[in-house]
Structure formats: structure tokens, C-alpha cells
Amino acid sequence: MMYQHAPKTWTIPCGPTTLTLGQRTVIMGILNVTPDSFSDGGQWINVEEAATHAKQMMADGADIIDIGGESTRPGHAPVDTDEELRRVLPVIRALREQVPNAIISIDTYKAQVADEALNAGANIINDIWGFLRDPDMAKVAARHQAPSIVMHNQDGTEYDDLIHDMIRSFRRSIRTAVAAGLPPELIIVDPGIGFGKTPIQNLDVLRDLGELRVLGRPILLATSRKSTIGKVLGNLPPDERLEGTAATVALGIAQGAEMVRVHDVKAMKRVAVMTDAIVRPGRGGFTGE
């Protein structure tokens, strides 16, 4: 059943600009400045090439550029704080200088990296552990009053009730943020497709995504090129998962996602615009003319 989009919008301040969620699907473009990310590792480790790619994603329709300096693929090698900062800070500074009004998020679970990235010009924290791994992360977010994406994650794949357990975890993340001084109005939730979940559980989350609306917060969906798509489609490699990603993006929007995090910005922007025209009548931007 298609989720019935409620006429609700969220306005989130992001430095020099404002991010509005709920009127149309917001596109987050992925910029991994890592040598080992599962899909695009090593492609954007040069600062100028990374900044150029970010600007191309913005031209293709990205509203946010999400910069990450540590791969979080299964079996990844952990990166220390100094190395992660060495990778991300020059790119953030270059993009901020070249595109002053860009909305930049820092994809990290380390409080020091988030702090220095925000000081360098990032606007949003994207934490794959939802403030529940580094005890200082929520404090950093609160000090900067930074909009924050809290992703569901856990060690292992055991659940009593998958969606209800996720909702309890999100409520813990939100309580942690509030206790540190970050208003809940600045929180976005991400169900964490591919993290602490089996492929079948990932599909279950996608099927029941609309249940997360009970949290009252915008939903970010990040399925782009992920392994569950490859497995469903006969073990396709990451660079052949475009159509599978498009299916998850369209169905995710129909189930209530306000944002999608993607590699293939131009194609997924088109998917989002088409889906919005169906599920957000009068709100997706299409007037029928």
C-alpha cells in the first residue's frame, strides 16, 4: 500500500541557507573521499576532482553533498581521526569556497571529525551510529546547533521486532540529542539499510518504512547501490545496480521518505521528480501544464 503523504513540511536552517523537507524529495549526493568505499572508492581522493564532482552533482540536482572520509562497507578497515580529517577537511573547505551556498554534510561517527568539519564549513552531521557510539557526538551537534541525521545501526542482526526495535533505538538517539541540548526539530532519521540487518530484513524495512513516521521526524533513505540490491538482482556488482536503486528510491518515497542519499544524482533526481508527481499531488512541483 502506498503511504499517504501528510501535508507536513520541516524547515531546517543550514548555515547560509534553509533546507525545506516535505514539499519535494530532497537529494543528497554521495562524495566518498576514500580509497576503499564499496562503490566509488578511490575516484575522488584528489581535492579538486572531488570538488568538481560535487559541483557536477549539484548541477544534476543534488541539494546536499555528503562528504565521507572512512568507508563503512562490511569488512572495512577503520581509519583513525587524523587520517579522516586529512581526507575530508580540504574538500569541505574547497567546496565551501567555490560554492558558498552549498549545503554540506559530514558523514562520520567521530565527534572530533564532526566538530572540525563543522568549523571548516559543513552544515549537517550524518552519523551512522545515531549519537549512540561516540558519547561526545551529540554534544558537538548541540554546540553547533547542527542539523543531524541519526541512522539506525547495531552490532548483529537479532531483533525481537525489527521495526519496533528500530523505533526504540531512534527514540534513544533523539533523547540523547535533547539531553545534550540539540532540539528534536533538527533531527532526521535514517533506517540504516545495510547496517545491522540481513538482506531480508533490509527488504522488510523498505516495505514498512512508513511506520517510522510515528517518530514525527523526516526520513532519509540511503539504498544507493547497496549489496541487497545486488543480491536480489543475481549478484550484480555495484556499477550495475542503477535500476534496482531506482526501484528502492521510488518505493521509499511512496512510503514516506523525504530525502534520498544517492550516487547517481541525475538519474535519481528524475526518479524522485516522477514519484513526487504521483505521491505528492500539488506539492511535488508538477502543475499539469
C-alpha positions in Angstrom: 0.0 0.0 0.0 1.3 3.4 -0.9 1.9 5.7 2.1 -0.4 8.7 2.2 1.8 11.8 2.5 0.5 14.2 5.1 0.7 17.9 4.2 3.7 18.5 6.6 6.9 20.3 5.9 10.0 20.8 8.0 12.3 23.9 7.8 15.8 23.3 8.9 18.5 26.0 9.0 21.7 25.0 7.3 24.2 27.9 7.6 23.7 30.4 4.9 20.5 28.7 3.6 17.5 26.8 4.7 16.5 23.2 3.9 12.8 22.5 3.4 11.6 19.0 3.6 8.2 17.6 2.7 7.4 19.7 -0.4 9.5 17.5 -2.7 12.1 14.8 -2.3 15.5 16.2 -1.3 18.5 14.7 -3.0 21.8 14.1 -1.1 24.7 13.3 -3.3 27.4 11.0 -2.0 31.0 12.1 -2.1 33.4 9.5 -0.7 36.9 10.8 -0.4 38.2 7.3 0.5 40.4 4.7 -1.3 38.1 1.8 -0.3 34.4 2.6 -0.4 32.4 -0.2 -1.8 31.2 1.6 -4.9 33.4 4.6 -5.7 36.5 4.1 -3.6 39.5 6.0 -4.9 37.6 8.0 -7.5 37.5 11.3 -5.6 40.6 11.4 -3.3 42.1 14.4 -5.2 40.7 17.6 -3.7 40.0 19.4 -6.9 38.5 16.4 -8.6 36.3 15.9 -5.5 35.1 19.5 -5.6 34.5 19.3 -9.3 32.4 16.1 -8.8 30.4 17.8 -6.0 29.6 20.7 -8.2 28.5 18.4 -11.0 26.2 16.6 -8.6 24.7 19.9 -7.6 24.2 20.8 -11.3 22.5 17.4 -11.7 20.1 18.1 -8.9 21.8 17.4 -5.5 20.5 19.6 -2.7 23.2 18.3 -0.2 26.7 17.0 -0.7 27.5 14.3 1.8 31.3 14.0 2.3 32.8 10.9 4.0 36.4 10.0 4.7 36.0 6.5 6.0 34.4 3.5 4.3 31.7 1.8 6.3 31.3 -1.1 3.9 31.3 -4.6 5.5 34.8 -5.6 6.5 36.2 -2.0 6.1 39.5 -1.1 7.7 38.9 1.5 10.4 40.5 4.9 9.8 42.0 7.0 12.7 40.7 10.5 13.4 43.8 12.3 11.9 43.6 10.4 8.6 39.8 11.0 8.3 40.4 14.7 8.9 43.2 14.8 6.4 40.8 13.4 3.8 37.7 15.5 4.4 38.7 18.9 5.6 40.4 20.1 2.4 37.4 19.0 0.3 34.9 20.8 2.6 37.0 24.0 2.5 37.4 23.9 -1.2 33.7 23.3 -1.8 32.7 26.0 0.7 35.0 28.5 -1.0 33.9 27.6 -4.5 30.1 27.3 -3.8 29.4 29.5 -0.7 25.7 28.5 -0.6 26.3 24.7 -0.8 24.7 22.5 1.9 27.4 20.1 3.1 27.0 17.2 5.4 29.9 15.3 7.1 29.5 11.5 7.1 31.2 10.5 10.3 30.6 8.8 13.7 33.6 10.5 15.3 32.8 13.7 17.4 36.2 15.3 16.7 35.8 14.9 12.9 32.3 16.3 13.1 33.5 19.3 15.2 36.3 20.2 12.9 34.2 19.6 9.7 31.6 22.0 11.0 34.2 24.5 11.8 35.6 24.1 8.2 32.2 24.8 6.7 30.0 21.7 6.9 26.4 22.2 7.9 25.0 18.8 8.8 26.2 15.8 10.8 25.4 12.4 9.3 26.2 9.8 12.0 25.8 6.1 11.1 25.6 5.3 14.8 22.9 7.8 15.6 24.7 9.5 18.5 25.0 6.1 20.3 28.6 5.2 19.6 30.7 8.3 20.4 29.5 9.9 23.6 30.6 13.3 22.5 28.8 13.4 19.2 25.5 14.8 20.5 27.4 17.4 22.4 29.2 18.6 19.3 25.9 18.7 17.4 24.3 20.7 20.2 27.2 23.2 20.5 27.0 23.9 16.8 23.2 23.5 16.7 23.8 21.4 13.6 21.0 19.5 11.9 21.8 15.9 12.3 20.9 12.6 10.6 20.8 9.8 13.1 21.0 6.4 11.4 19.8 3.1 12.9 22.7 0.7 13.4 23.5 -2.2 15.7 26.1 -5.0 16.1 24.5 -8.2 14.8 21.1 -8.8 13.2 19.0 -10.1 16.1 15.7 -8.3 16.8 12.6 -9.0 18.9 10.5 -7.0 16.4 12.5 -5.3 13.7 10.6 -2.0 13.2 9.6 -1.6 16.8 13.2 -2.2 17.9 14.4 0.4 15.4 11.8 2.9 16.7 13.0 2.4 20.3 16.6 2.9 19.1 15.6 6.1 17.3 13.9 7.4 20.4 17.0 6.8 22.4 19.0 8.7 19.8 16.5 11.6 20.0 16.6 11.6 23.8 20.4 11.7 23.7 20.3 14.7 21.4 17.8 16.5 23.5 19.8 15.8 26.7 22.8 17.4 25.1 20.9 20.5 24.0 20.0 19.7 20.4 16.3 20.3 19.6 14.4 17.4 18.1 13.4 19.7 15.3 17.0 19.4 13.9 16.9 15.6 13.8 16.4 13.5 10.6 16.2 9.7 10.8 17.7 7.1 8.5 16.7 3.4 8.8 20.2 2.2 8.0 19.7 -0.1 5.1 22.6 -2.5 5.0 23.7 -1.8 8.6 22.9 -4.4 11.3 20.4 -6.1 9.0 20.2 -9.1 6.7 19.1 -8.7 3.1 15.7 -10.0 4.0 15.5 -7.5 6.9 16.5 -4.7 4.6 13.6 -5.5 2.3 11.3 -5.7 5.4 12.4 -2.2 6.4 11.7 -0.9 2.9 8.3 -2.5 2.9 7.4 -1.0 6.3 9.2 2.3 6.1 6.1 4.4 6.7 5.9 3.1 10.2 8.8 5.3 11.1 6.6 8.3 10.7 5.4 7.7 14.3 8.7 9.5 15.3 7.4 12.7 13.8 10.8 13.4 12.0 11.8 13.5 8.3 13.1 10.2 6.9 16.3 9.9 4.9 16.6 6.7 2.8 20.1 5.5 1.7 19.9 2.4 -0.5 22.1 3.5 -3.4 24.0 0.6 -5.0 23.8 -1.4 -1.8 24.5 -5.1 -1.6 20.9 -6.2 -1.0 20.1 -4.8 -4.4 22.9 -6.7 -6.0 21.8 -9.9 -4.3 18.2 -9.6 -5.3 19.2 -9.0 -8.9 21.5 -12.0 -9.2 24.7 -10.8 -7.5 25.2 -7.7 -9.7 28.2 -5.6 -9.0 27.7 -2.0 -7.6 28.0 -0.3 -11.0 25.1 -2.4 -12.4 22.6 -1.6 -9.6 21.1 1.6 -11.1 17.7 0.2 -11.9 17.5 -1.6 -8.5 18.4 1.6 -6.7 15.7 3.4 -8.7 13.1 0.9 -7.6 14.0 1.4 -3.9 14.1 5.2 -4.3 10.6 5.3 -5.9 9.1 2.9 -3.4 10.9 4.6 -0.5 9.4 8.0 -1.5 6.0 6.4 -1.8 6.4 5.0 1.7 7.2 8.4 3.2 10.9 9.2 2.7 11.6 13.0 2.4 15.3 12.6 1.4 17.3 10.1 -0.6 21.1 9.6 -0.4 22.4 8.5 -3.8 25.5 8.1 -6.1 23.7 8.6 -9.4 22.2 12.0 -8.8 20.9 12.9 -12.3 19.0 9.6 -12.7 17.7 9.5 -9.1 16.6 13.1 -9.3 14.4 12.1 -12.3 13.1 9.2 -10.4 12.2 11.4 -7.4 10.5 14.1 -9.5 8.4 11.5 -11.2 7.5 9.8 -7.9 6.7 13.1 -6.3 4.3 14.0 -9.1 2.4 10.8 -8.1 2.6 10.8 -4.3 2.7 14.5 -3.5 0.0 15.9 -5.7 0.2 19.6 -5.9 3.4 19.5 -3.8 6.0 17.8 -6.0 6.4 20.8 -8.4 4.3 19.4 -11.3 1.3 21.6 -12.1 0.0 19.6 -15.0 0.9 22.3 -17.6 
